[in-house]
Structure formats: C-alpha cells, structure tokens
C-alpha cells in the first residue's frame, strides 16, 4: 500500500467520526485524542495527501 493511500485510508474515517465528538461537551479528552491522531496521520508525514498529477488506478 502506498503512503498516500494509507494516509487517506487512515485520516478520512477519523475525520468522519470526530465531528460528532466535537459537538459533545462530555467527550473533550476523547476529542483531543482523535484530533491528535488525525494530525499525526494527515499532516506530520512528509508526503502530500494528494500528489500532483494524481489519477486513480483501476484495480
């Protein structure tokens, strides 16, 4: 699995599940944990999320 595919597969479900947690007032430690995981997966790795001249592969 390529790094970009791995990052997308890891970050997008986290973002989807983080939005309800952000609205909940009782889950602030959990929100912080999830947002830290998103930041690590999506922003701290030294490759772009979608590289230039990217086109999807047919599998």
Secondary structure as UniProt FT lines:
FT   HELIX           3..23
FT   TURN            26..27
FT   HELIX           28..42
FT   TURN            52..53
//
